[in-house]
């Protein structure tokens, strides 16, 4: 056996959401400048690539898929998500838009809450990263 996973209850889900909300409200991540979040996400992508073999072994054991598939598809694709959203995070600064009035409107994108995501069992690394990376970028 590789590992165990407990069945989560509604209480467990509420506890996780409360913890995520507390982490969001403390502003260590949500209040971080976009460029710094970008650097961290790009570093995560780099670390995933550096540790491809370890991650591929874990993914292969976790899902029961061939190691070559995990090594050549899953890990690079997961790292690509962090790389893409890390680069995108640099562009989340505000922008100025024209309005019908003789004025300009400044638009600034800001994180505003907690995200809950469920990932299926067949591609857990890729599908989790496809949800985690954009949430962290925002």
Kinemage of the C-alpha trace (Angstrom):
@kinemage 1
@onewidth
@group {chain A} dominant
@subgroup {mainchain}
@vectorlist {calphas} color= white
{ca unk a 1} P 0.000 0.000 0.000
{ca unk a 2} L 1.303 3.442 -0.943
{ca unk a 3} L -0.803 5.495 1.453
{ca unk a 4} L -4.187 6.148 2.949
{ca unk a 5} L -6.736 8.892 2.551
{ca unk a 6} L -9.489 9.533 5.031
{ca unk a 7} L -13.041 10.156 3.888
{ca unk a 8} L -13.798 13.820 4.493
{ca unk a 9} L -16.976 14.859 6.227
{ca unk a 10} L -18.916 18.110 5.774
{ca unk a 11} L -17.333 19.251 9.050
{ca unk a 12} L -13.864 18.607 7.579
{ca unk a 13} L -14.788 20.659 4.522
{ca unk a 14} L -16.031 23.562 6.667
{ca unk a 15} L -12.856 23.419 8.758
{ca unk a 16} L -10.716 23.569 5.590
{ca unk a 17} L -12.707 26.523 4.225
{ca unk a 18} L -12.395 28.397 7.538
{ca unk a 19} L -8.629 27.772 7.580
{ca unk a 20} L -8.316 28.945 3.964
{ca unk a 21} L -10.348 32.067 4.733
{ca unk a 22} L -8.143 32.854 7.745
{ca unk a 23} L -5.035 32.429 5.583
{ca unk a 24} L -6.548 34.693 2.927
{ca unk a 25} L -7.520 37.351 5.475
{ca unk a 26} L -4.064 37.498 7.062
{ca unk a 27} L -2.837 38.987 3.739
{ca unk a 28} L 0.555 37.244 3.695
{ca unk a 29} L -0.316 35.833 0.272
{ca unk a 30} L -3.393 37.721 -0.891
{ca unk a 31} L -1.765 41.056 -0.052
{ca unk a 32} L 1.545 40.152 -1.687
{ca unk a 33} L 2.464 42.184 -4.784
{ca unk a 34} L 1.687 40.365 -8.044
{ca unk a 35} L 5.335 40.345 -9.111
{ca unk a 36} L 6.361 38.539 -5.936
{ca unk a 37} L 3.585 35.949 -6.364
{ca unk a 38} L 4.853 35.535 -9.928
{ca unk a 39} L 8.406 34.870 -8.758
{ca unk a 40} L 7.194 32.213 -6.333
{ca unk a 41} L 5.036 30.449 -8.934
{ca unk a 42} L 7.881 30.475 -11.453
{ca unk a 43} L 10.200 29.067 -8.790
{ca unk a 44} L 7.643 26.309 -8.074
{ca unk a 45} L 7.658 25.412 -11.777
{ca unk a 46} L 11.444 25.308 -11.772
{ca unk a 47} L 11.520 23.075 -8.683
{ca unk a 48} L 8.978 20.723 -10.227
{ca unk a 49} L 11.215 20.381 -13.279
{ca unk a 50} L 14.298 19.834 -11.101
{ca unk a 51} L 12.480 17.104 -9.159
{ca unk a 52} L 10.705 15.499 -12.098
{ca unk a 53} L 11.862 12.005 -11.245
{ca unk a 54} L 10.684 12.153 -7.627
{ca unk a 55} L 7.321 13.630 -8.585
{ca unk a 56} L 6.889 11.135 -11.410
{ca unk a 57} L 7.588 8.226 -9.051
{ca unk a 58} L 5.017 9.532 -6.565
{ca unk a 59} L 2.421 10.151 -9.283
{ca unk a 60} L 3.002 6.729 -10.806
{ca unk a 61} L 2.531 5.016 -7.441
{ca unk a 62} L -0.434 7.198 -6.484
{ca unk a 63} L -2.424 6.653 -9.668
{ca unk a 64} L -1.012 3.358 -10.893
{ca unk a 65} L 0.110 4.709 -14.252
{ca unk a 66} L 3.331 3.922 -16.094
{ca unk a 67} L 6.313 5.921 -14.864
{ca unk a 68} L 7.151 7.102 -18.391
{ca unk a 69} L 3.710 8.684 -18.703
{ca unk a 70} L 4.042 10.431 -15.325
{ca unk a 71} L 7.593 11.552 -16.173
{ca unk a 72} L 6.891 12.794 -19.712
{ca unk a 73} L 3.313 14.060 -19.435
{ca unk a 74} L 2.115 14.666 -15.893
{ca unk a 75} L 5.045 16.441 -14.261
{ca unk a 76} L 5.971 18.680 -17.234
{ca unk a 77} L 2.317 19.611 -17.734
{ca unk a 78} L 1.886 20.447 -14.051
{ca unk a 79} L 5.037 22.601 -14.132
{ca unk a 80} L 3.697 24.306 -17.277
{ca unk a 81} L 0.625 25.413 -15.320
{ca unk a 82} L 2.757 27.112 -12.670
{ca unk a 83} L 4.972 28.653 -15.335
{ca unk a 84} L 2.026 29.987 -17.356
{ca unk a 85} L 0.167 31.463 -14.402
{ca unk a 86} L 3.402 32.708 -12.861
{ca unk a 87} L 4.060 34.721 -16.007
{ca unk a 88} L 0.432 35.844 -16.131
{ca unk a 89} L 0.567 37.043 -12.522
{ca unk a 90} L 3.055 39.709 -13.594
{ca unk a 91} L 0.345 41.201 -15.783
{ca unk a 92} L -2.332 41.440 -13.095
{ca unk a 93} L -1.486 45.040 -12.322
{ca unk a 94} L -4.123 47.665 -12.903
{ca unk a 95} L -5.026 49.129 -16.261
{ca unk a 96} L -6.614 52.330 -17.490
{ca unk a 97} L -9.694 52.231 -19.700
{ca unk a 98} L -11.532 54.887 -21.641
{ca unk a 99} L -15.091 55.621 -20.612
{ca unk a 100} L -18.006 57.287 -22.423
{ca unk a 101} L -17.451 60.246 -20.101
{ca unk a 102} L -14.538 62.634 -20.378
{ca unk a 103} L -12.728 60.526 -17.775
{ca unk a 104} L -10.599 57.422 -17.445
{ca unk a 105} L -11.414 54.347 -15.356
{ca unk a 106} L -8.672 52.546 -13.484
{ca unk a 107} L -9.203 48.786 -13.167
{ca unk a 108} L -7.240 46.744 -10.689
{ca unk a 109} L -7.697 43.013 -10.243
{ca unk a 110} L -7.509 41.851 -6.649
{ca unk a 111} L -8.027 38.491 -4.965
{ca unk a 112} L -11.324 38.398 -3.128
{ca unk a 113} L -11.849 35.018 -1.554
{ca unk a 114} L -11.326 31.353 -1.077
{ca unk a 115} L -11.460 28.753 -3.842
{ca unk a 116} L -12.537 25.154 -3.338
{ca unk a 117} L -11.536 22.662 -6.009
{ca unk a 118} L -12.087 18.953 -6.503
{ca unk a 119} L -9.676 16.979 -8.645
{ca unk a 120} L -10.485 13.567 -10.117
{ca unk a 121} L -8.280 10.591 -9.406
{ca unk a 122} L -6.921 9.930 -12.904
{ca unk a 123} L -4.641 12.970 -13.300
{ca unk a 124} L -4.343 14.350 -9.766
{ca unk a 125} L -1.108 16.269 -10.254
{ca unk a 126} L -2.085 17.955 -13.524
{ca unk a 127} L -5.682 18.651 -12.518
{ca unk a 128} L -4.725 19.944 -9.085
{ca unk a 129} L -2.088 22.247 -10.558
{ca unk a 130} L -4.575 23.501 -13.156
{ca unk a 131} L -6.678 24.760 -10.244
{ca unk a 132} L -4.019 25.737 -7.707
{ca unk a 133} L -1.741 27.774 -9.977
{ca unk a 134} L -4.385 30.264 -11.217
{ca unk a 135} L -5.795 30.638 -7.693
{ca unk a 136} L -2.327 31.455 -6.370
{ca unk a 137} L -1.608 33.823 -9.264
{ca unk a 138} L -4.715 35.872 -8.532
